Amino acid sequence: MPVRPARVGRVGVIGAPVAKTVVVAKAVSPGPSPVAKTAVVAAAVTPGRGVRRRI
Amino acid sequence: MTSTEQDAVRSLDELGPVDYVVIEFPAGQSNFTGEMAKELLALVDAGTIRVIDILILEKSDDGSIDAIELSDVGELGELQALEAELAELLAAEDVAHLAAAMDPGSVAGVLVYENLWAAPFAAAARRSGGQLIANGRIPIQAIIASIEADEAASAEGD
């Protein structure tokens, strides 16, 4: 099914082919259950995680 | 500068960041219940985002791409009102670029939206002389990987 004529011949806004997000496999890899991971991530993005990073 | 030009500049200055997402549904794994449309409309109604464009892409097993306009989808339901407001920002050449991320045999929804929630802060940053030089998204999976790496390093140190 063709796109609308208004889309044809215009300069695009995306610029280059898009690559698939590569970290998706990590989410389905063996390890803690999704529920457990959710708790860990929530803790990681909560203020006062612990060690202050040094750049 | 005419008043129309001044309005255009003001409007541009108050425009929020525009993002896009490509949501892929692998072959045989789609389960459309209307929940996605409901949540999208809730974001629009709350003034969190403004939907600029929507396309549905199909990538066949041989890699050919079919782009479907929202208006060509049979029963739009509550999305009907949204469809009438689309700006059709994406060009035909964008379709190929976006579909490059898709697996053969899959279907994907492409959503382009303005982050209305971020517009006042972005405008304030611009008025303060700032300019956006980088942005991005940190996938939850990357955070998990970071935590797991920390834990592994700690375990080795014990």
Backbone of each chain as ProteinMPNN parsed JSONL, in Angstrom:
{"seq_chain_A": "MPVRPARVGRVGVIGAPVAKTVVVAKAVSPGPSPVAKTAVVAAAVTPGRGVRRRI", "coords_chain_A": {"N_chain_A": [[0.845, -1.183, 0.0], [0.742, 2.119, -0.938], [2.354, 5.084, 0.406], [0.938, 8.253, 1.383], [0.643, 10.75, -1.169], [1.688, 13.181, -0.298], [3.894, 12.543, 1.18], [5.825, 11.75, -0.516], [8.825, 12.427, -2.283], [9.738, 14.35, -0.601], [12.24, 15.698, 1.612], [13.602, 13.577, 4.016], [13.306, 13.095, 7.63], [14.614, 11.4, 9.281], [17.135, 10.564, 8.449], [19.178, 8.472, 8.338], [19.593, 4.888, 7.961], [17.981, 3.048, 10.546], [19.2, 1.401, 13.405], [18.501, -1.656, 15.046], [17.65, -1.752, 18.496], [20.173, -2.897, 20.601], [20.318, -4.062, 23.073], [18.23, -5.567, 23.831], [18.257, -8.344, 24.039], [19.379, -8.835, 26.488], [17.368, -8.501, 28.314], [15.882, -10.764, 28.187], [17.513, -12.736, 28.9], [18.778, -15.527, 30.843], [18.401, -15.389, 34.395], [17.749, -13.331, 37.3], [14.241, -13.06, 38.103], [11.834, -11.117, 36.213], [10.412, -9.512, 38.001], [12.109, -9.339, 40.202], [14.236, -8.052, 38.983], [13.079, -5.612, 38.384], [12.818, -4.473, 40.895], [15.489, -4.167, 41.567], [16.374, -2.351, 39.632], [14.784, -0.177, 40.236], [15.843, 0.492, 42.689], [18.336, 1.285, 41.86], [17.943, 3.671, 40.534], [17.141, 5.342, 42.439], [17.616, 8.057, 44.659], [20.714, 8.309, 46.46], [22.094, 5.935, 45.983], [24.524, 4.928, 46.653], [27.839, 4.423, 46.341], [29.651, 7.225, 45.326], [30.247, 8.255, 42.069], [33.36, 8.557, 40.363], [34.879, 10.519, 37.97]], "CA_chain_A": [[0.0, 0.0, 0.0], [1.637, 3.285, -1.005], [2.123, 6.174, 1.36], [0.226, 9.385, 0.793], [1.482, 11.539, -2.085], [2.352, 14.27, 0.42], [5.137, 12.051, 1.779], [6.755, 11.382, -1.588], [9.627, 13.499, -2.858], [10.19, 15.271, 0.439], [13.442, 15.32, 2.341], [13.214, 12.898, 5.234], [13.784, 13.651, 8.899], [15.325, 10.371, 10.049], [18.524, 10.794, 8.063], [19.987, 7.284, 8.035], [18.926, 3.658, 8.418], [17.93, 2.901, 12.001], [19.646, 0.094, 13.886], [17.678, -2.209, 16.136], [18.244, -1.634, 19.828], [20.952, -4.133, 20.728], [20.353, -4.588, 24.435], [16.99, -6.274, 24.127], [18.529, -9.73, 24.41], [19.716, -8.886, 27.912], [16.153, -8.554, 29.106], [15.3, -12.111, 28.162], [18.547, -13.698, 29.243], [18.539, -16.176, 32.136], [18.823, -14.598, 35.544], [16.658, -13.035, 38.225], [12.946, -12.872, 37.464], [11.561, -9.708, 35.879], [9.982, -8.787, 39.199], [13.308, -9.048, 40.984], [15.015, -7.051, 38.242], [12.398, -4.327, 38.527], [13.173, -3.933, 42.211], [16.9, -3.776, 41.532], [16.481, -1.135, 38.826], [14.161, 0.904, 41.006], [16.817, 0.895, 43.708], [19.48, 1.916, 41.198], [17.612, 5.028, 40.107], [16.682, 6.062, 43.621], [18.719, 8.843, 45.241], [21.483, 7.682, 47.526], [22.388, 4.551, 45.615], [25.7, 4.44, 47.378], [29.158, 4.956, 46.001], [29.646, 8.356, 44.399], [31.144, 7.934, 40.966], [34.477, 9.479, 40.113], [35.153, 10.535, 36.532]], "C_chain_A": [[0.893, 1.25, 0.0], [1.328, 4.308, 0.079], [1.417, 7.313, 0.634], [1.176, 10.184, -0.1], [2.255, 12.645, -1.375], [3.687, 13.842, 1.009], [6.22, 11.803, 0.727], [7.508, 12.606, -2.098], [10.111, 14.511, -1.846], [11.49, 14.778, 1.043], [13.015, 14.722, 3.677], [13.79, 13.548, 6.478], [14.588, 12.64, 9.709], [16.812, 10.362, 9.685], [19.318, 9.593, 7.65], [19.23, 6.052, 8.51], [19.047, 3.49, 9.934], [18.369, 1.496, 12.378], [18.748, -0.375, 15.014], [18.398, -2.048, 17.462], [18.909, -2.965, 20.187], [20.9, -4.759, 22.113], [19.121, -5.406, 24.794], [17.253, -7.693, 24.618], [18.808, -9.866, 25.901], [18.475, -9.087, 28.767], [15.548, -9.948, 29.154], [16.336, -13.177, 28.475], [18.234, -14.333, 30.591], [19.039, -15.296, 33.276], [17.651, -14.352, 36.458], [15.354, -12.799, 37.472], [12.727, -11.404, 37.15], [11.162, -8.899, 37.097], [11.194, -8.392, 40.031], [14.133, -7.972, 40.304], [14.39, -5.669, 38.392], [12.775, -3.679, 39.844], [14.606, -3.428, 42.223], [17.064, -2.471, 40.768], [15.892, 0.046, 39.577], [15.121, 1.413, 42.073], [17.959, 1.672, 43.071], [19.197, 3.362, 40.805], [17.02, 5.853, 41.241], [17.848, 6.846, 44.213], [19.416, 8.094, 46.37], [21.815, 6.239, 47.245], [23.617, 4.043, 46.361], [26.951, 5.141, 46.944], [29.03, 6.104, 45.003], [30.662, 8.084, 43.31], [32.247, 8.989, 40.847], [34.84, 9.383, 38.646], [36.649, 10.749, 36.292]], "O_chain_A": [[1.729, 1.395, 0.892], [0.213, 4.388, 0.595], [1.32, 7.315, -0.593], [2.371, 10.28, 0.183], [3.352, 13.009, -1.799], [4.529, 14.69, 1.307], [7.397, 11.666, 1.062], [6.927, 13.67, -2.317], [10.83, 15.444, -2.204], [11.801, 13.588, 0.993], [12.176, 15.284, 4.381], [14.644, 14.431, 6.4], [15.182, 12.999, 10.725], [17.655, 10.166, 10.56], [20.079, 9.674, 6.685], [18.337, 6.148, 9.353], [20.096, 3.76, 10.519], [17.963, 0.519, 11.749], [18.293, 0.421, 15.835], [19.619, -2.192, 17.536], [18.29, -4.025, 20.09], [21.387, -5.873, 22.307], [18.984, -5.879, 25.922], [16.557, -8.188, 25.505], [18.506, -10.896, 26.504], [18.516, -9.75, 29.803], [14.786, -10.269, 30.066], [16.075, -14.372, 28.335], [17.508, -13.751, 31.398], [20.001, -14.545, 33.114], [16.659, -15.079, 36.407], [15.376, -12.379, 36.315], [13.361, -10.538, 37.752], [11.529, -7.73, 37.217], [11.296, -7.26, 40.505], [14.669, -7.082, 40.965], [15.102, -4.672, 38.513], [13.023, -2.474, 39.904], [14.904, -2.39, 42.813], [17.802, -1.585, 41.197], [16.446, 1.145, 39.551], [15.202, 2.615, 42.328], [18.489, 2.609, 43.669], [20.112, 4.183, 40.75], [16.466, 6.93, 41.019], [18.966, 6.334, 44.26], [18.794, 7.349, 47.127], [21.821, 5.407, 48.152], [23.721, 2.853, 46.66], [27.1, 6.343, 47.163], [28.381, 5.97, 43.966], [31.805, 7.724, 43.593], [32.06, 10.155, 41.195], [35.082, 8.292, 38.131], [37.089, 10.794, 35.143]]}, "seq_chain_B": "MTSTEQDAVRSLDELGPVDYVVIEFPAGQSNFTGEMAKELLALVDAGTIRVIDILILEKSDDGSIDAIELSDVGELGELQALEAELAELLAAEDVAHLAAAMDPGSVAGVLVYENLWAAPFAAAARRSGGQLIANGRIPIQAIIASIEADEAASAEGD", "coords_chain_B": {"N_chain_B": [[10.251, 42.53, 11.252], [7.315, 40.725, 10.57], [4.078, 40.407, 12.2], [3.139, 37.855, 11.846], [5.478, 36.453, 11.298], [6.726, 36.848, 13.727], [5.022, 35.404, 15.368], [5.52, 32.853, 14.385], [8.198, 32.486, 15.085], [7.975, 32.609, 17.854], [6.393, 30.398, 18.258], [8.062, 28.339, 17.369], [10.076, 28.577, 19.225], [8.859, 27.656, 21.454], [8.439, 25.055, 21.013], [8.378, 21.674, 21.904], [10.783, 18.981, 22.466], [11.052, 16.635, 19.793], [10.394, 13.285, 19.375], [10.812, 9.862, 18.231], [9.435, 6.581, 18.129], [9.866, 3.162, 17.333], [7.933, 0.451, 17.343], [8.114, -2.861, 17.421], [6.362, -5.764, 16.381], [6.869, -8.994, 16.517], [6.387, -11.686, 14.152], [3.287, -13.23, 14.562], [3.049, -12.558, 17.231], [1.561, -10.408, 18.021], [-0.939, -8.784, 19.961], [-3.467, -7.181, 20.003], [-5.455, -5.289, 21.968], [-6.578, -2.907, 22.281], [-5.522, -1.579, 24.335], [-3.096, -0.221, 24.01], [-3.823, 1.946, 22.383], [-5.547, 3.244, 24.104], [-3.845, 4.034, 26.202], [-2.135, 5.713, 24.807], [-3.865, 7.75, 23.987], [-4.491, 8.722, 26.48], [-2.117, 9.934, 27.236], [-2.053, 11.99, 25.388], [-4.399, 13.387, 26.014], [-3.753, 14.25, 28.531], [-1.965, 16.168, 27.984], [0.664, 15.562, 27.836], [2.061, 14.634, 25.623], [2.124, 15.447, 22.089], [0.796, 14.005, 19.317], [2.425, 13.621, 16.293], [2.845, 12.129, 13.996], [1.922, 8.974, 12.623], [2.656, 5.764, 11.502], [2.182, 2.537, 10.105], [4.178, -0.191, 9.645], [4.964, -2.915, 7.541], [7.042, -5.64, 7.169], [7.983, -7.866, 4.851], [8.86, -11.367, 4.437], [10.758, -11.433, 2.442], [11.929, -9.038, 2.725], [10.785, -6.797, 1.64], [8.946, -3.743, 1.998], [5.977, -2.473, 3.376], [4.06, 0.34, 3.797], [1.585, 1.582, 5.878], [-0.988, 3.857, 6.154], [-2.5, 5.435, 8.978], [-5.087, 6.128, 8.51], [-5.871, 4.229, 6.749], [-6.356, 2.012, 8.153], [-8.818, -0.212, 9.23], [-10.983, -0.189, 11.563], [-10.754, 2.449, 13.551], [-11.631, 3.452, 15.926], [-11.311, 5.113, 18.956], [-9.044, 6.355, 18.106], [-9.6, 7.773, 15.896], [-10.031, 10.552, 16.123], [-7.488, 11.359, 16.65], [-6.149, 10.739, 14.328], [-7.017, 12.648, 12.547], [-5.549, 14.823, 13.214], [-2.936, 14.454, 12.524], [0.332, 15.343, 11.349], [1.774, 14.343, 9.291], [4.635, 14.158, 9.076], [6.728, 12.402, 8.453], [8.657, 11.362, 5.656], [8.578, 9.593, 2.513], [11.107, 8.446, 2.15], [11.916, 8.107, 4.738], [10.581, 5.892, 5.593], [11.938, 3.593, 4.659], [14.321, 3.904, 6.062], [13.486, 3.656, 8.736], [12.365, 1.123, 8.717], [14.579, -0.422, 8.502], [15.372, -1.317, 10.939], [13.721, -3.362, 11.505], [12.757, -6.84, 11.794], [12.49, -9.344, 9.223], [9.193, -10.301, 8.298], [7.854, -9.111, 10.341], [5.684, -6.705, 12.012], [5.393, -3.216, 12.536], [4.785, -0.365, 14.556], [5.068, 3.045, 14.016], [5.702, 5.917, 15.777], [5.609, 9.343, 15.994], [6.253, 12.064, 18.014], [5.656, 15.059, 19.898], [7.216, 16.173, 22.798], [5.423, 17.569, 24.933], [5.517, 18.064, 27.637], [8.136, 18.7, 28.101], [8.582, 21.051, 26.864], [8.383, 23.704, 28.134], [10.687, 23.714, 29.779], [12.708, 23.279, 27.897], [12.435, 25.592, 26.35], [13.078, 27.505, 28.254], [15.739, 26.831, 28.7], [16.826, 27.448, 26.218], [16.365, 30.218, 26.149], [18.09, 30.91, 28.108], [20.458, 30.72, 26.907], [21.413, 28.237, 26.384], [22.123, 25.261, 24.482], [20.988, 22.288, 22.979], [23.109, 19.595, 22.933], [23.404, 16.905, 23.079], [21.432, 14.006, 23.464], [19.485, 11.249, 24.665], [18.436, 7.862, 25.334], [18.372, 5.734, 28.096], [18.277, 2.407, 28.138], [16.322, 0.233, 30.19], [17.364, -2.283, 30.291], [20.072, -1.813, 29.982], [20.689, -0.608, 32.38], [20.238, -2.715, 34.104], [22.271, -4.412, 33.207], [24.493, -2.908, 33.977], [24.256, -2.923, 36.76], [24.482, -5.649, 37.255], [27.074, -6.051, 36.402], [28.467, -4.55, 38.281], [27.86, -6.019, 40.561], [29.083, -8.435, 39.927], [31.741, -7.642, 39.847], [32.092, -6.9, 42.49], [31.764, -9.366, 43.729], [33.987, -10.714, 42.818], [35.919, -9.325, 44.135], [35.571, -10.094, 46.728]], "CA_chain_B": [[9.593, 41.227, 11.289], [5.862, 40.858, 10.64], [3.495, 39.726, 13.369], [3.061, 36.432, 11.524], [6.815, 35.897, 11.492], [6.979, 36.829, 15.17], [4.26, 34.279, 15.915], [6.203, 31.627, 13.991], [9.404, 32.368, 15.909], [7.533, 32.294, 19.205], [5.905, 29.027, 18.249], [9.223, 27.46, 17.267], [10.816, 28.652, 20.476], [8.118, 26.948, 22.491], [8.228, 23.675, 20.578], [9.064, 20.674, 22.717], [11.581, 18.018, 21.701], [10.268, 15.67, 19.022], [10.995, 11.951, 19.394], [10.051, 8.817, 17.556], [9.667, 5.205, 18.565], [9.43, 2.099, 16.422], [7.555, -0.681, 18.195], [7.997, -4.028, 16.541], [5.6, -6.931, 16.814], [7.331, -10.136, 15.734], [5.317, -12.452, 13.522], [2.472, -14.082, 15.424], [3.113, -12.196, 18.645], [0.771, -9.218, 18.332], [-2.14, -9.042, 20.746], [-4.044, -5.846, 20.111], [-6.693, -5.292, 22.74], [-7.015, -1.526, 22.435], [-4.844, -1.014, 25.502], [-2.08, 0.742, 23.566], [-4.519, 3.16, 21.934], [-6.1, 3.896, 25.295], [-2.755, 4.694, 26.93], [-1.652, 6.811, 23.959], [-4.842, 8.838, 24.091], [-4.387, 9.29, 27.825], [-0.961, 10.834, 27.219], [-2.453, 13.169, 24.605], [-5.418, 14.122, 26.782], [-3.105, 14.857, 29.702], [-1.059, 17.222, 27.529], [2.053, 15.108, 27.982], [2.633, 14.589, 24.269], [1.262, 15.737, 20.934], [1.154, 13.058, 18.272], [2.706, 14.314, 15.037], [2.696, 11.222, 12.866], [1.83, 7.535, 12.898], [2.661, 4.87, 10.342], [2.307, 1.118, 10.406], [5.068, -0.793, 8.648], [5.009, -4.37, 7.444], [8.224, -6.083, 6.449], [7.741, -9.245, 4.441], [10.002, -12.27, 4.602], [11.796, -11.105, 1.452], [12.494, -7.734, 3.061], [10.045, -5.66, 1.074], [8.28, -2.961, 3.053], [4.682, -1.891, 3.081], [3.707, 1.366, 4.779], [0.129, 1.748, 5.955], [-1.421, 5.063, 6.855], [-3.481, 5.157, 10.033], [-6.422, 6.285, 7.928], [-6.193, 3.033, 5.967], [-6.703, 0.935, 9.085], [-10.277, -0.307, 9.267], [-11.685, 0.375, 12.709], [-9.824, 3.237, 14.358], [-12.197, 3.701, 17.249], [-10.985, 6.407, 19.578], [-7.895, 6.957, 17.411], [-10.108, 8.545, 14.762], [-9.791, 11.981, 16.375], [-6.042, 11.561, 16.583], [-5.757, 10.635, 12.92], [-7.339, 13.903, 11.869], [-4.607, 15.861, 13.637], [-1.565, 14.086, 12.171], [1.006, 16.323, 10.494], [2.449, 13.626, 8.2], [6.015, 14.641, 9.035], [7.637, 11.429, 7.844], [8.666, 11.285, 4.198], [8.664, 8.227, 2.002], [12.448, 7.897, 2.366], [12.034, 7.734, 6.147], [10.01, 4.561, 5.775], [13.009, 2.615, 4.481], [15.276, 4.069, 7.166], [12.895, 3.121, 9.964], [12.149, -0.316, 8.563], [15.875, -1.112, 8.57], [15.506, -1.909, 12.271], [12.731, -4.437, 11.669], [13.045, -8.19, 11.308], [11.548, -9.8, 8.191], [7.995, -10.966, 8.802], [7.289, -8.406, 11.492], [4.893, -5.488, 11.833], [5.835, -2.215, 13.514], [4.116, 0.923, 14.616], [5.992, 4.18, 14.15], [5.025, 7.036, 16.432], [6.406, 10.572, 16.117], [5.501, 12.872, 18.967], [6.301, 16.174, 20.577], [7.179, 16.076, 24.255], [4.878, 18.831, 25.435], [5.933, 18.231, 29.037], [9.504, 19.213, 28.152], [8.674, 22.31, 26.12], [8.734, 24.897, 28.937], [12.085, 23.64, 30.227], [13.56, 23.471, 26.72], [12.376, 27.013, 25.986], [13.839, 28.24, 29.27], [17.156, 26.557, 28.448], [17.216, 28.242, 25.035], [16.393, 31.631, 26.538], [19.259, 31.077, 28.971], [21.65, 30.614, 26.075], [21.834, 26.846, 26.233], [21.726, 24.54, 23.274], [21.036, 20.838, 23.145], [24.22, 19.012, 22.177], [23.283, 15.447, 23.098], [20.337, 13.437, 24.243], [19.386, 9.812, 24.411], [17.614, 7.077, 26.252], [19.088, 4.627, 28.725], [17.344, 1.278, 28.269], [16.328, -0.44, 31.49], [18.268, -3.439, 30.176], [21.44, -1.339, 30.186], [20.842, -0.39, 33.824], [20.376, -4.059, 34.682], [23.613, -4.9, 32.873], [25.448, -2.161, 34.798], [24.148, -3.418, 38.136], [25.029, -7.005, 37.287], [28.533, -5.94, 36.288], [28.927, -4.085, 39.602], [27.753, -7.146, 41.501], [30.116, -9.412, 39.569], [33.039, -7.087, 40.259], [32.14, -6.978, 43.951], [31.94, -10.77, 44.097], [35.392, -11.072, 42.552], [36.749, -8.653, 45.13], [35.391, -10.703, 48.057]], "C_chain_B": [[8.084, 41.408, 11.421], [5.336, 40.115, 11.863], [3.384, 38.224, 13.112], [4.411, 35.752, 11.746], [7.162, 35.824, 12.982], [6.256, 35.665, 15.829], [4.971, 32.963, 15.621], [7.442, 31.4, 14.844], [9.029, 31.965, 17.322], [7.101, 30.83, 19.277], [7.066, 28.035, 18.2], [9.97, 27.415, 18.585], [10.145, 27.837, 21.561], [7.84, 25.495, 22.119], [9.024, 22.728, 21.469], [9.88, 19.733, 21.852], [10.678, 16.991, 21.003], [11.036, 14.342, 18.969], [10.21, 11.007, 18.493], [10.367, 7.481, 18.207], [9.169, 4.278, 17.46], [9.164, 0.881, 17.297], [7.254, -1.866, 17.308], [7.177, -5.137, 17.191], [6.055, -8.102, 15.944], [6.146, -10.95, 15.217], [4.603, -13.329, 14.542], [2.453, -13.69, 16.883], [2.302, -10.948, 18.989], [-0.52, -9.618, 19.044], [-2.816, -7.705, 21.015], [-5.402, -5.9, 20.8], [-7.289, -3.893, 22.838], [-6.308, -0.836, 23.578], [-3.823, 0.045, 25.09], [-2.73, 2.057, 23.145], [-5.032, 3.954, 23.122], [-5.008, 4.67, 26.036], [-2.19, 5.877, 26.128], [-2.582, 8.015, 24.064], [-4.796, 9.498, 25.466], [-3.224, 10.272, 27.904], [-1.291, 12.131, 26.474], [-3.417, 14.03, 25.416], [-4.809, 14.841, 27.981], [-2.166, 15.992, 29.302], [0.407, 16.845, 27.691], [2.756, 15.087, 26.636], [1.605, 15.096, 23.261], [1.705, 14.791, 19.832], [1.281, 13.794, 16.94], [2.481, 13.395, 13.84], [2.622, 9.779, 13.356], [1.855, 6.802, 11.569], [2.735, 3.434, 10.843], [3.122, 0.491, 9.278], [4.97, -2.31, 8.708], [6.247, -4.736, 6.634], [8.045, -7.56, 6.114], [9.011, -10.076, 4.6], [11.113, -11.978, 3.604], [12.366, -9.698, 1.665], [11.771, -6.55, 2.462], [9.176, -5.017, 2.159], [6.965, -2.39, 2.545], [4.374, -0.877, 4.181], [2.207, 1.611, 4.732], [-0.184, 3.005, 6.751], [-2.462, 4.682, 7.902], [-4.905, 5.222, 9.472], [-6.847, 5.068, 7.11], [-6.495, 1.824, 6.844], [-8.212, 0.946, 9.26], [-10.942, 0.427, 10.41], [-10.707, 1.127, 13.595], [-10.347, 3.491, 15.768], [-11.837, 5.094, 17.738], [-9.814, 7.103, 18.889], [-8.331, 7.835, 16.244], [-9.796, 10.032, 14.926], [-8.322, 12.308, 16.236], [-5.588, 11.607, 15.121], [-5.972, 11.95, 12.182], [-6.33, 15.0, 12.163], [-3.168, 15.57, 13.204], [-0.965, 15.067, 11.17], [1.727, 15.669, 9.317], [3.873, 14.141, 8.001], [6.939, 13.694, 8.282], [7.503, 11.43, 6.324], [8.81, 9.827, 3.775], [10.042, 7.628, 2.265], [12.679, 7.518, 3.826], [11.54, 6.308, 6.4], [11.097, 3.496, 5.683], [14.01, 2.687, 5.629], [14.75, 3.442, 8.455], [12.741, 1.606, 9.888], [13.449, -1.1, 8.612], [16.053, -1.805, 9.913], [14.622, -3.143, 12.439], [13.251, -5.774, 11.169], [12.053, -8.539, 10.198], [10.367, -10.534, 8.83], [7.319, -10.247, 9.956], [6.438, -7.211, 11.057], [5.355, -4.496, 12.885], [4.963, -0.975, 13.426], [5.159, 2.003, 14.809], [5.199, 5.359, 14.703], [6.004, 8.2, 16.538], [5.607, 11.529, 16.996], [6.346, 13.994, 19.541], [6.137, 16.001, 22.079], [6.721, 17.418, 24.83], [5.341, 19.113, 26.855], [7.311, 18.881, 29.136], [9.634, 20.601, 27.537], [9.031, 23.52, 26.994], [10.191, 24.883, 29.396], [13.03, 23.886, 29.057], [13.588, 24.938, 26.31], [13.189, 27.847, 26.965], [15.337, 28.04, 29.054], [17.665, 27.371, 27.263], [17.326, 29.72, 25.385], [17.597, 31.937, 27.425], [20.559, 30.943, 28.201], [22.135, 29.197, 25.868], [21.412, 26.268, 24.902], [21.915, 23.049, 23.495], [22.177, 20.273, 22.307], [24.198, 17.487, 22.218], [22.037, 15.068, 23.873], [20.247, 11.953, 23.922], [18.52, 9.138, 25.44], [18.473, 5.948, 26.814], [18.102, 3.478, 28.888], [17.455, 0.659, 29.661], [17.304, -1.634, 31.455], [19.72, -3.029, 30.405], [21.711, -1.088, 31.663], [21.027, -1.739, 34.531], [21.781, -4.59, 34.433], [24.67, -4.217, 33.73], [25.462, -2.687, 36.233], [24.782, -4.804, 38.243], [26.553, -6.992, 37.186], [29.139, -5.489, 37.609], [28.954, -5.245, 40.59], [28.824, -8.191, 41.219], [31.493, -8.933, 40.014], [33.2, -7.159, 41.768], [32.409, -8.402, 44.406], [33.378, -11.212, 43.882], [36.315, -10.475, 43.603], [36.649, -9.276, 46.504], [36.418, -11.801, 48.321]], "O_chain_B": [[7.621, 42.157, 12.282], [6.038, 39.312, 12.476], [3.516, 37.418, 14.033], [4.495, 34.652, 12.293], [7.799, 34.876, 13.441], [6.79, 35.015, 16.728], [5.029, 32.072, 16.467], [7.715, 30.279, 15.274], [9.666, 31.1, 17.924], [7.408, 30.124, 20.237], [7.059, 27.021, 18.899], [10.438, 26.361, 19.014], [10.805, 27.378, 22.493], [7.104, 24.794, 22.813], [10.199, 22.961, 21.749], [9.694, 19.688, 20.636], [9.676, 16.544, 21.56], [12.197, 14.305, 18.561], [9.101, 11.312, 18.055], [11.446, 7.289, 18.767], [8.198, 4.566, 16.761], [10.082, 0.347, 17.919], [6.284, -1.878, 16.551], [7.29, -5.403, 18.388], [5.678, -8.196, 14.776], [5.05, -10.905, 15.776], [5.236, -14.074, 15.29], [1.894, -14.417, 17.705], [2.348, -10.477, 20.126], [-1.108, -10.66, 18.757], [-2.741, -7.168, 22.12], [-6.361, -6.475, 20.285], [-8.367, -3.708, 23.402], [-6.475, 0.368, 23.776], [-3.7, 1.083, 25.741], [-2.259, 3.139, 23.497], [-4.961, 5.183, 23.141], [-5.213, 5.812, 26.446], [-1.817, 6.903, 26.696], [-2.134, 9.152, 24.211], [-5.037, 10.698, 25.593], [-3.323, 11.314, 28.553], [-0.869, 13.218, 26.87], [-3.264, 15.25, 25.493], [-5.284, 15.899, 28.394], [-1.633, 16.696, 30.16], [1.283, 17.709, 27.683], [3.918, 15.481, 26.529], [0.406, 15.165, 23.533], [2.877, 14.784, 19.456], [0.365, 14.497, 16.515], [1.989, 13.829, 12.798], [3.199, 9.428, 14.385], [1.157, 7.178, 10.627], [3.301, 3.17, 11.904], [2.786, 0.632, 8.103], [4.902, -2.904, 9.783], [6.468, -4.204, 5.546], [7.966, -8.401, 7.01], [10.091, -9.547, 4.864], [12.282, -12.244, 3.882], [13.187, -9.229, 0.877], [12.117, -5.405, 2.754], [8.739, -5.675, 3.103], [6.874, -1.892, 1.423], [4.425, -1.209, 5.366], [1.636, 1.821, 3.662], [0.292, 3.188, 7.872], [-3.211, 3.721, 7.726], [-5.796, 4.485, 9.894], [-8.028, 4.892, 6.812], [-6.842, 0.752, 6.349], [-8.813, 2.009, 9.42], [-11.416, 1.55, 10.238], [-9.916, 0.513, 14.312], [-9.567, 3.721, 16.692], [-12.027, 6.096, 17.049], [-9.612, 8.305, 19.068], [-7.517, 8.559, 15.671], [-9.351, 10.688, 13.984], [-7.949, 13.384, 15.77], [-4.746, 12.422, 14.743], [-5.194, 12.313, 11.299], [-6.263, 15.996, 11.443], [-2.271, 16.362, 13.489], [-1.647, 15.556, 10.27], [2.236, 16.367, 8.439], [4.262, 14.513, 6.893], [7.83, 14.135, 7.556], [6.401, 11.49, 5.777], [9.123, 8.953, 4.584], [10.151, 6.44, 2.568], [13.545, 6.694, 4.121], [12.019, 5.617, 7.299], [11.171, 2.602, 6.526], [14.488, 1.66, 6.112], [15.492, 2.775, 9.175], [12.959, 0.898, 10.87], [13.425, -2.323, 8.75], [16.804, -2.775, 10.015], [14.765, -3.883, 13.413], [14.068, -5.84, 10.251], [10.909, -8.087, 10.224], [10.536, -11.293, 9.784], [6.319, -10.726, 10.489], [6.472, -6.778, 9.905], [5.674, -4.888, 14.008], [4.477, -0.6, 12.359], [6.033, 1.886, 15.667], [4.162, 5.742, 14.16], [7.091, 8.062, 17.1], [4.426, 11.773, 16.749], [7.568, 13.894, 19.654], [5.042, 15.717, 22.566], [7.535, 18.279, 25.166], [5.536, 20.269, 27.232], [7.622, 19.535, 30.132], [10.671, 21.252, 27.672], [9.912, 24.293, 26.619], [10.854, 25.921, 29.4], [14.023, 24.601, 29.189], [14.644, 25.468, 25.962], [13.898, 28.774, 26.571], [16.117, 28.98, 29.208], [18.771, 27.909, 27.287], [18.268, 30.394, 24.969], [18.065, 33.075, 27.485], [21.641, 31.041, 28.78], [23.169, 28.982, 25.237], [20.46, 26.735, 24.278], [22.882, 22.614, 24.121], [22.2, 20.459, 21.09], [24.917, 16.844, 21.452], [21.65, 15.745, 24.825], [20.888, 11.478, 22.985], [17.944, 9.788, 26.313], [19.211, 5.292, 26.079], [17.181, 3.57, 29.7], [18.542, 0.575, 30.233], [17.969, -1.945, 32.443], [20.507, -3.8, 30.954], [22.819, -1.322, 32.147], [21.857, -1.88, 35.428], [22.409, -5.15, 35.332], [25.63, -4.854, 34.164], [26.519, -2.873, 36.837], [25.516, -5.097, 39.186], [27.235, -7.811, 37.803], [30.193, -5.978, 38.016], [29.911, -5.434, 41.341], [29.405, -8.764, 42.141], [32.308, -9.719, 40.497], [34.286, -7.439, 42.275], [33.176, -8.633, 45.341], [33.923, -11.989, 44.667], [37.359, -11.043, 43.923], [37.504, -9.045, 47.36], [36.406, -12.413, 49.389]]}, "name": "protein", "num_of_chains": 2, "seq": "MPVRPARVGRVGVIGAPVAKTVVVAKAVSPGPSPVAKTAVVAAAVTPGRGVRRRIMTSTEQDAVRSLDELGPVDYVVIEFPAGQSNFTGEMAKELLALVDAGTIRVIDILILEKSDDGSIDAIELSDVGELGELQALEAELAELLAAEDVAHLAAAMDPGSVAGVLVYENLWAAPFAAAARRSGGQLIANGRIPIQAIIASIEADEAASAEGD"}
